[in-house]
Amino acid sequence: MPRRGRDSLFAVAFAAFVAATLGACAEAPPAARVSRQHAGHAAPAPGFLDLRGQARQAREQGDLGAAAELLAQAHRMAPQNPVVSLHLAEVLAATGDRAAALGQLQRLAAGGVSMDLVASPELARLAGDPRFASLLQAMERNRAPIARAEIVC
């Protein structure tokens, strides 16, 4: 194929690629968005950070039930997030759900987390429970170094 024909074929292919890319990325016109919303489509589910923010607001407003539900949703999205687990444990302890709060703390301790549990006023309410005492010991053990460095060179 002559060079000129190959270049024009490339140009056509490139133009098709750009058109397809722009078409795929183009946003629907506002009228289409409105009509879909009115057609009964639900709003997108809140993301992890949205849930954490809403839980913080609910907690500040004293709505611990809503805060617990929002934190539980965030925890389901990111079960390894220790901050959400801790906040959920605090809210559960504040609502009086000792078993669930201790379960959250047990998972944190089993994951190697170490923190001062009695520094939290909500968690300090659990201090009389023998399971809480064992959690304090487990978190203290988690503070111990797990390896010692050796000078190699």
C-alpha distance (Angstrom), angle and dihedral (degrees) to the residues before:
residue distance angle dihedral
M1 . . .
P2 3.79 . .
R3 3.78 116.9 .
R4 3.80 92.9 -113.7
G5 3.80 92.4 55.5
R6 3.79 91.7 46.7
D7 3.83 91.3 50.6
S8 3.80 92.6 50.0
L9 3.82 90.4 47.6
F10 3.79 88.8 51.8
A11 3.82 90.3 48.6
V12 3.80 91.6 51.3
A13 3.81 91.8 47.6
F14 3.81 91.3 47.6
A15 3.82 91.4 48.8
A16 3.81 90.2 50.6
F17 3.80 90.2 49.5
V18 3.82 92.3 50.6
A19 3.79 92.3 46.5
A20 3.80 91.9 49.2
T21 3.79 91.9 47.1
L22 3.77 94.0 48.2
G23 3.78 91.5 44.6
A24 3.80 91.6 50.9
C25 3.79 92.5 48.4
A26 3.76 98.3 40.7
E27 3.76 116.1 114.7
A28 3.76 119.3 -123.2
P29 3.79 114.3 -103.7
P30 3.80 114.7 -97.0
A31 3.81 92.2 -107.3
A32 3.81 90.5 57.6
R33 3.79 91.1 48.9
V34 3.79 91.7 50.5
S35 3.77 93.0 47.5
R36 3.82 91.7 51.3
Q37 3.79 90.7 49.9
H38 3.79 91.4 50.3
A39 3.79 90.4 46.5
G40 3.80 88.7 73.2
H41 3.80 100.9 -95.6
A42 3.79 112.0 154.2
A43 3.77 122.3 -123.8
P44 3.79 114.8 -102.1
A45 3.78 116.1 -86.4
P46 3.80 114.7 -99.0
G47 3.79 116.6 -98.0
F48 3.78 128.3 -123.3
L49 3.80 95.8 -91.1
D50 3.81 91.2 45.8
L51 3.80 90.4 53.7
R52 3.81 92.1 49.2
G53 3.80 91.1 49.6
Q54 3.79 93.2 47.5
A55 3.81 90.3 47.8
R56 3.80 90.8 51.5
Q57 3.80 90.3 51.0
A58 3.81 92.6 47.4
R59 3.80 90.3 49.0
E60 3.81 92.2 49.7
Q61 3.80 89.3 50.5
G62 3.81 90.8 51.2
D63 3.82 95.8 -111.7
L64 3.81 96.3 133.8
G65 3.81 94.1 166.0
A66 3.80 92.1 58.5
A67 3.80 90.7 42.8
A68 3.80 90.8 52.6
E69 3.81 92.3 50.1
L70 3.82 93.4 47.2
L71 3.81 92.0 47.2
A72 3.81 90.2 47.8
Q73 3.82 89.1 54.5
A74 3.81 90.9 48.7
H75 3.81 89.5 47.1
R76 3.80 90.6 54.0
M77 3.81 88.6 53.4
A78 3.82 94.1 48.6
P79 3.81 110.6 15.3
Q80 3.82 92.7 170.3
N81 3.80 93.7 57.9
P82 3.82 104.7 111.7
V83 3.81 94.4 -165.0
V84 3.80 92.9 58.3
S85 3.82 90.7 43.6
L86 3.79 91.2 52.0
H87 3.81 93.8 47.0
L88 3.79 90.2 47.4
A89 3.82 90.4 51.0
E90 3.81 90.3 50.0
V91 3.81 93.1 50.2
L92 3.80 92.0 45.5
A93 3.81 90.4 50.6
A94 3.81 90.4 48.3
T95 3.82 90.8 52.1
G96 3.80 90.6 50.5
D97 3.82 97.5 -108.9
R98 3.80 94.2 134.6
A99 3.80 96.3 166.3
A100 3.81 94.0 53.6
A101 3.81 92.3 43.9
L102 3.80 91.4 50.6
G103 3.82 89.6 47.1
Q104 3.80 90.5 55.1
L105 3.79 91.0 48.3
Q106 3.81 91.0 47.6
R107 3.81 90.4 55.3
L108 3.80 89.7 49.8
A109 3.81 91.9 50.5
A110 3.81 91.5 46.3
G111 3.80 88.4 52.5
G112 3.80 91.4 57.8
V113 3.81 98.1 -102.3
S114 3.77 117.5 150.7
M115 3.78 122.9 -166.5
D116 3.76 141.8 143.6
L117 3.78 100.6 -97.5
V118 3.80 96.5 -176.6
A119 3.82 90.2 59.5
S120 3.80 88.0 75.1
P121 3.83 111.5 78.1
E122 3.81 90.8 -149.7
L123 3.81 93.4 52.0
A124 3.80 92.6 42.6
R125 3.82 86.2 69.1
L126 3.82 86.9 70.8
A127 3.81 93.2 57.2
G128 3.81 94.9 105.6
D129 3.80 93.0 58.7
P130 3.84 116.0 96.6
R131 3.81 89.5 -141.3
F132 3.80 88.3 59.7
A133 3.79 90.5 54.0
S134 3.80 90.3 53.0
L135 3.82 89.4 49.1
L136 3.79 89.9 53.4
Q137 3.81 89.1 53.0
A138 3.80 92.3 47.0
M139 3.78 92.2 50.8
E140 3.79 90.4 47.5
R141 3.82 88.7 53.5
N142 3.80 88.1 50.8
R143 3.82 88.5 61.4
A144 3.81 92.0 64.2
P145 3.79 114.9 102.1
I146 3.78 112.9 -102.8
A147 3.79 97.6 -157.1
R148 3.76 139.2 22.2
A149 3.77 120.3 -140.1
E150 3.77 119.1 -128.2
I151 3.75 125.8 -157.9
V152 3.77 107.5 -115.3
C153 3.80 102.6 175.2
